[in-house]
């Protein structure tokens, strides 16, 4: 079976109105793929895919390229639970939901083709979990929520609610009997039921099924036999039978997320998407065959040519053809991946590590406007931190530290690779100025690793510290480590770590950064941004227009120490007692002749807003507030952009270029 990895530029430009920052454009870069809950083929090449991140995509060319058409009214955090095409009326129905709310919307296929998506909202607010439509015009619409059935017989203009709640909560699935439109089946989180009177009475139909079976999907095959996909097995119930029969021979995945027609010669052939790949049930053999392994499959659809399109968790959208058997990645234009750590720059090579992507976890690079996955000898790893130099790329992973030599011309990957501290989960790194010595931290303290000799030594007094982040001042040698609820510091020449005092209690310190001389040091904490202007001796809560709340990440971009030196000037922020301390502009080498300071610090807050300020300034300015979750920020040196990593929308590239009217253009550049 061939697997073709797509490596395309994924770039969708969206305009945002950012308070105090004007309109800013940002680019969703990828890497390609991501996690998708639903997929549906309509007609004439029109294919729809809905993500766990709430994004909705359309392809008008059988999945070759995708466009983001997420409705502006969609609430952050919702999942595109279900997409259903109704061919009689040439319309598409969408179910969006989160833990407490839901949304049922409808639009025409022609609107989707044109790219103009004006949704018709049929049912807002209810926590919708399932949808079923009859074939007539207008269709009977059945909606299952956490507690009961809702239905409309006039195309959604008015709704009725079932008189009786389902005996078990959460209607996970619905199916209309093809020979009796008044007979409706509903699968709950424990067992299936049926009703002939639209929920006035519910009759259990779980004979032969294991107790407490969460019925994710119900499906009638072309022989009018009812199938059920549950949390443990696949079941079939013949039309004349009152009992379910377990179909498990050859099935390698227990959780059955979806069932669909296989479209093969026998009417009994059925497809099942599981937590361990895609399976085909052959009626003649009464057994399953795994046709795509090691991928979490959530939904399946099929076009008029018999090609299958598969929504996966972590691997984006796949296409499968039976003859010859072939699987392709169809992710050009999808930007729903989950990049964690970042290093490098869009101007040269940008590196990132994907997490929550199952088989696609690991190292990816962006070069010449396209993404490629870098194969490692430990597939499936999670990369927690990345550092790149002209010679090497270092990665802190869930299985030790990985070092890869880079090509001296293009700075791309080579086959010169080494592993250190294998078997240990490493969360953070700091590279010494020699370019060889790494300080690495994790669940059992801080190690010093010589990546040339392989020598490893544990720092005394750190074996009991769960280290989240490390930073060392290149000038003073001060070493700092952030942990759960505490900040530790080690002065040069000292053997004992000291616990640093903080202005507020913190549950977590996620990042430490600072200027080269240590005159300014910043902490990203669960209680906001904290700063020191006296080489880490004392910290204060950062203010200056910065809103309250947690800080997810922080990064600092600073010129080289000898660039654009000018007059000395104190730039420190006041402490609570009114004293000032901090950065001598001439000492830092940060000011230019026009009075402009090149260095900036960027923070990513818990509300997904990005703020920045010049290292010489007191007040923060907002750059953008993103409409989706984010978790990391990276400001490449000398670049005109800032990168934000997200758990479900790829890397976001924010353009950033400051201007000072008093400075000549050459001085700014």
N, C-alpha and C positions, 0 to 999 in steps of 0.2 A: 504494500500500500504506500503510495507516494504521499508525502506531506510537503506542501509548498508554503514556505513562510513568506508572507507579504512584507515588503519593506518600502513603505511609501511615506511621503510627507503628509502629515495630517494637520491641516491648518484651517481653522474656521475662525473668521474674524467677527467679533461681536463688539458693539459699542455699548459702553456703560456711562451713566452720569454719576461721577464720583463727587461727593461733597468736598468742597474746597479744593478740588483738583481738576475741575472741568471734566470734559468727556475724554475718556481714555480708551484706546483700543487694546485688546489683548488677543493673543493667539493661543489656541489649544493645539499643542504640538504632538500629542501622543506620549509614549509609544503606542503602536496600534493594538487593538484588541480590547479586553476588558470583560466585565461580567454582565451577562444579559439574561433576563428572566423570560422574555417573550419574543416570538418572531412569527410573522404571518405573511404569506404570499397572497397578493390580490389577483392581478392579471397584467398582461402585457409588460412583464419585467418589473412591476412595482412590488417591492419587498419592504417590509417594515420590521424594525427591531427595537425593543424596549429594554432599557437597562435597569439594574438594581439602583443605580444612581439617579433614576428619574428622567434620564435623557431619552428622547425618542428620535430615531433616525429613519430616513427613507432612502431607498435606492431605486432608481428608475431603469437600471440596467442589470437586473438579476444579481445584485450584490457586488458588482465590480467597483462601485464607489458609493459612498454614503454621504448624506447631508443631514445635519442636525436641524430638526423641526420642532424641538420641544416647545410646547405652548408657554407663552409668557405668564399665564395665570397659574402654572403648576407650582405647588408649594415645595420648597426644598426638603429633601429627605424622602419623598415619595418614590415607590417602585412602580415601574410599568408592569403591572401584575398580569395583564392579559390583553391580547389584541385579537379581534375576531372580524373577519371579512364576511359581509352578508351579500352574496352575489345577486340575489333577487333585486335588491334595491341599489346595488353598486355603492354601498357605504361601508365604512369601517368603524367599529366600536372599540374604545380603549378603556381599560380599567386602571386607574392610578390609585395607590393606597400607601399609607404608612400604618403604624400600630394603632392609631386612633381614628384616622379620617380616610375617606376615599373620594373618588371622583369618577363618574361615568360620562364620557364624552363621545361625540360622533362627528364624522366628517365624510365628504364624498371622495371617491378615488380620484376624480378629476382635480380636486383641490390639492391632493397629495402630489399628483403628477406636476402641477404647476409650481409647487413649492410654497404656495400660499396656504397656510394652515389656520383657518378660522374655526375653532371648535364649537360645536353645539353641545352645551352642557346639559345633560339629561338628569343627572342626579349628583348633587354636591354633598360633601360632608360625611355621609354614612361610610363606615369601615367596610367597603366592598371587598369580598374575597373571591367571588366567582361570578360567571356570566354564562347564560345559554340563550340562544336565539332560535326561534322556529323559522321555517323557510319562507312563509308567506309574506305578502306585502300589504300592510306593514307587519313586521314580525312581532310575535309575542316575545317580550323581553323578560327574562327571569334573572334576578340578582340575588346572590347569597351574601349575607353579612355575618358578623360575629354571632348573631342571635337568631335571625329569622329570614324568611324568604320575602322578597318584594317583587312585584310584577306589574307589567303594563301591557295592555292589549291594543293600544292606539299609538304605537311608535314612540312612547316616552312622554307624551303630552300630559298624562296623569298616571298616578301610581296607587297601588293598593299594597297593603302589608298582610302577610299571612296571619290568620287568627291565632294559630298556635306556634310557639317557638319550636325549633328542632330540639328533640330530647337531649342531644349533645351539642355543645356550642361550636361555633365556627364552621360555616358551610364552605368547605374547601373546594368543592367541585359540584357541578350540575350537569345533567344529561337528559335530553328529551327523547322519549321512546320514538323511533322513526315510524312505527306503525300505529301509534296512539298518542297524538299530540297533547292529550290531557294527562298523560302519565309522565311524571317527572321524578327523576332520581337525584338524590342529594347525598354527597359524601361529607361526613363531619370529621372531626379530629379523632373520633373513636370508632365509627362504623357507618355504613350507608343506610339510607331510608328511602322510601318512596311515598308519593302522594298523588291522588287522583282529583283532589278538590283544592289544589293550590294552597296547601298548608293548613287547611282546617283540621286534617288528621294526618299523622305520620305513621307509617308502618315500617318497622325494622326489617331489613333484608340482609342479614349478616350470617346466615347459616353457612358453616364451613369456613368462615373467615376467622383468623386469629383475633383474640380479644384486644381491644384498644388499638385497632388498626387505623392510623391516620390516613384517610382516603384523599390523596392529593389530586387524583384525576379519575374521571369516569368517561367511558368511551364505548360507542357501538361500532363494531366492525361491519364489513359489508354483508356478513351473514346474519346481521341483527343480533349478534351475541354481545352481551354487556361485559366490558372489561373494567377492572379496578386496579389502579396503581396505588400502593400503600407505602408506609414507612418500612415495611419488611418483606413484601412479596408482591407478585403480580397474580391476579385472580381473573378467572373467566366464569361467566354464568350464562348457560345456554337458555334460549327463550322458553323452553318447556321445563326448565329445572328450577328448583327453589333453593338450591345450594351452590355455593361458590366452589370452584376447583382451582387449587393452587397450580400455577405454571412456573416451575422453577428450574427445570433441567436446562443447564447451560447458561443460566442467568448469573452473571458475575457481579451485579450491583443490586443491593437490596432495596434501596430507596428509589421508587419509581416515580419520577417527577412528571412524566408526560407519556401519552400513548397516541399513536397515529396510524393511518392506513399506510401499508408498505407500497401498495400500488403494483404488486407483482401478480403472477398468474393466478394464484390461489386466493380466494376471497378471505381466507383466514389468516393470511400473513399480516403481521402487526409489528410496528416499531415501538420500542420503549427507550426513553431517555432516562438514565440512571446516574447515581453518583460515581459510577465506574463505567462510563462510556455509553455508546449507542448499541442497542441489541435488536436483532431481527428474529421474530418468532415465525417459524415455518410450520404451517398447519399440518402438512403431510408427515413431518418428523415429530410433531408435538414437542418441539424443543427450541431453545433460543440459541442464536449465534451472535457473538460479540463482533461487531463490524468496525467500531472505533473504540479503542481502549483508553483508559487513564484520563478521561476528560469528564467533568461534571456537566451533564446535559440537562437543561431545564425546559426546552421547548423545541418542536420540530414542525416544519412546514414543507410543502412540496409544490414545485411549479408544474406547468403543463407538459414539460419535457421529462418529467420523472426525477429531476434533480432534487435532492434534499438540502434544506437550509437549517442549520442547527444553532440554537442559542446556547452558549456554554458559560460556565462560571470560571472566568479567568483566562479564557482563550478566545474571547470575542465570538465572531460568527464564522462557522465552517460550512462548506458545501461538500456534499458527498454524491458521487455518481456510482451506480452499481456496475456498469459495464463500460470500461474496465473499472474495478474497484479503485477509487481515488478520492482522497480528502484534500481540500484546499482551504487555506485561510483567506477569508473574504473581509479584510479589515481596513482597506483603504478608505480613509475618511472617518473611521471610528476612533474616538479619542477617550474612551472610557477605561483606560488601563489605570493601574495603581502604582505609580513610581514613588519610591521612598527617597533614598539618598540621591544627591546630585553632585557632580563636579564637572569642571571644564566649562566650555562656552559655546554658544551657537556660532560664533565667529570662527571657531576651529573644530573641536570635537566636544560634544556634550555627552557625558556618561550618566546613566541612571540604573538603579536596581528596582525591578518589579517585585512587589509582594502581593499576596492573595491571588496570584495568577496561576496557581497549580503548576502544570507542566512548563509554563512560560516564566516561572520565577527565575531570577538571576540577572545577569549583566546585559544591558543594552547600550548601544552607542548611536548617536545621531551625527552623521557626517555627509556632506554633499546633499543636504536636504532630504535624507532618507534614514530610516531606522533599520538596524540590524541587531540580531541577538548574538551575543558572543558566547559560544559554547564553553562550558567549564567542565572539569572532571568531577564535579559534584552538583549535578542538576537538581533543581528544585529548592536551592538554598534561598534564604532571605538575606538581602544585603542591607545592613543597618547604617553603614557610613562609607563614604568614598573620598579619596584624596588622589589628585593627579598632579604629576610634575612633568617636566620635559622628558624624563627617563622612565618613570614608572606610573602604574596605576595601582593603588592599594584599596582593598575592599575589606571592611569588617563584616563578617557573615555569621550566620547561625552555626557554622562549622569551622571557626577559626578565621585567620587573616590570610587573604589571597593577595599575592603580588604578581603583576604582569609587566614585563618590560615592553616599552612602546617603541614603535618605529621612529628613528630620529628625524625623518623628513615630514611624515604626515601625522605622527603621534597616534597611530592606530595600533591595534593589538598585534602581538607576536606570539610565538610558541614558547618563549622563555617565561615560564610560570613556576611559582613556588607557593607552598602553603606553610603557615606557621600556626602554632597553638591549635592544631586540628582537634576537633571534638569539643572545643569550648565555644560557648555563645558569646561573641564579641559585639558590643553595642556602640562603641565609640573609639576614635583614634585621634592622635595628634602627631604630626611628623616634625621631628627636630630639623634644625637648619642644615644639618649635614646631608639631608635627603635620604638617609639610610635608617636612622633610629626611629622606631615607632613607640609611642606610648599608647597602649590599648587598654580599654576598660570593659568590664562586663559584670556578671553576677558574682564573681569571686575576686574582685579587686582590680588592681592596675599592674600591668606587666610592661617591662621595657624589653623591646625586641630589636636586635640587630639583624636587619633583613639581608645583610651580606653574609654574615657568619652563621646565622640561625640561632645565636645565643639568646636565651629567654630568662628573665629574672623577675620575680614578683616583688613589687615595692613593699618594704616592711610596713606593717600596720594597716594594710588595705585589704587583707584577705576576707574581712567580714563586711566590706562595703560593697553594696550593689551600685555600681557606677553607671550613670547615664551619660555623662559628658566630661571631657577633659580639655583644659586649656593651659598653655604655658607661655609666659612672657619671654620673648626672645632676648630682651635686653637685661632684665633683672633676674631671670631664672625662676621666678615665682611659679609654682605649679598649683593649679586649682582643680578640684573634682566635684561635680554635682551629683547628688544622689537623691533618693526618695526622702524629702523633707529636710535635707541638710546640705551645707556647702563646706568642703574641707579645703585647707590650704597647707602647702609645704614650702617653707622658706628655703632658699639655697643654703646648702651646708647643714641643714637640720635633718634629723632622723625621725622626728615625731610630727605627725599630722595634727593640725589644730582645726577645731570647728569654728567657722567664721560666724559672726553675729549678722543677722539679717533684720531689716526693718519690719518684717511681717512674717508670720508663719506660712510655710509653703508645703504643699503636699508633694511637689515634684519640681526639680530643676532639670530642664530638658536641654539647655544649651548655654555655654559660656563663650564669649568672644571679647576681644579687646584690641586696642592699638598696639603697635609693635613695642612701644616703650612702657606699656602698662598704665599710661596716664589716664586712660578711660577703659573700664572693664564693664561689661554688660551681662546680665543674667536673664534668660527666658524662664519664667517660673509660672506655676499655677496661680500665683497671686499678682501677676503682672511683670513688668520690666523693672529690674533693679540695676542700679549703676553705682560704680565707684570712680572717684576722681583722685585717689591717693594711693594708687598701686595695690588696690584690693584690701586696704586696711579697714575701710569702712564703706558700707553700702547704704544707699538711700533709694526710696521709691522714685522712679522716674516720673516726672510730671510734664508740664509744658504742652498742654492740649492733648495729651495721650489719655484716652478713656480708660476707666477702670475695667478690670477683667483679666482673664488669664492670657498669657503669652505662649503661643505654641512653638515659635521658633524665632531666632534672631540671627542676623549676619552683618558683617562689617566689611566695607570696601574701602581700602586705604591705599594711597599712592606709596611709592617707594620712599624711604626716609630722606633721600637727598634730592627730591624733586621739588622745584618751585619754592625754595626756601625764601622767607621774608622776615619781617620784623617779629619780635617776640611779643606775645599777647596772651594773657590768661583767658581761657575759654571755659573754665569750669562752671558747672551748675551749682547753685547754692544748696548747702545742706540745711536741714531743719533748724539748726541753731544760727543760721545767717552767715556762717563762714563759707569761704570758697576755696576750692582746691582744684588743681588740674592744669591741663595741657598747655605747655608753652609752645606757641605756634612755631617759633624758630627751631626749638628743640625737636619737635615732631617732624619738621620739614613738610608741613601740610599746606601752608598758605602760599599763594602765588603773588606776583607783584601787583595784581589788580585787587588784592584783598579778598580773593575767593578761595574757599577751602574745598579741596577736591574730595576728601573722604566723606563717606556717608554710612549711616547705620540704618538697617531696615528691620522692622519687626512685623511678624504675622500674629495677629491677635485671635482670641478664641471665637470672635464673631466673623472671622475670615476676612477682616480688613487688613490692609497693608499700610503701615505708616513709615515715614522716613524722616531723617533730619541730617543736616551737615554736622560733621563732628565739632564744628566751631559754634553751633547754634544751640539755643535752649529749647525752642519750640519745635514740635513735631508737625508734619504735614501729612494728610492722608493721600495715598496714591490711588487706591482703589478698594472697593468692597466687593469681593467675589460672591456670586450667587449660589455657590456650592461649597461643600466641605473642602478643607485644605489642611496640610499638616507640616510642610517644610518650605523653607525659602533659601535661595542661593543667589548671590550677587557676584558674577564672575569679574575678576579684576580687569579694568580697562574696557569693559563692555558697555553697551548702551541699552541693556535690558536687565531685568531681574526675573528669575525663574521661581515659580511656586509649584511644589509637588502636591498632588491631590490624591485622595483614596479612590477616586472613581472617574476622574476627568482628565487623566494624563498630566503632562507638564503644561503650565500656563506661563507664557512668556509676556512679561509686562515691559513695554518700552519705557526707558528712563533716561532722560537727558536734561540736566539742569543748565540754566544759562544765567549769567550775571551781566547786566547791562553795562556795568563799568569795566568789564574785562574784554580784551580783544578776543576775537574768535580763535586765534592761534593759541592764546593762553588757555582757553577753555578746552580745546581739543588736546 
